[in-house]
């Protein structure tokens, strides 16, 4: 899976499943502060990522992930491993 495909899938589920305004979605957008993703949304993200990318997110691996770009980097590292 290419980085572009990962970015598109992530963008799609942020808009469709989490109902985040498309204008707020940018590579350098902060997940919590800019996009408003909270702990309840995170539970949904875990399920969505497992369904779309085939791996489980480990909460401890998400501690330092602050931006959308970092989140996509994390997904890319898991699907290309």
NORPE-V869559 format. One record per backbone hydrogen bond with DSSP energy under -0.5 kcal/mol. CO is the residue of the C=O (numbers start at 1). NH is the residue of the N-H. Records with the same first field share a line. If there is no record, write none. Layout:
CO->NH, NH
//
This chain:
2->6
3->7
4->8
5->9
6->10
7->11
8->12
9->13
10->14
11->15
12->16
13->17, 18
14->20
21->24
22->25
24->26
26->29
27->69
29->68
30->34, 35
31->37
32->36
38->42
39->43
40->44
41->45
42->46
43->47
44->48
45->49
46->50
47->51
48->52
49->53, 54, 55
50->54
57->59
58->61, 62
59->62
60->63
62->65
64->66
66->31
67->71
68->72
69->73
70->74
71->75
72->76
73->77
74->78
75->79
76->80
78->81
//
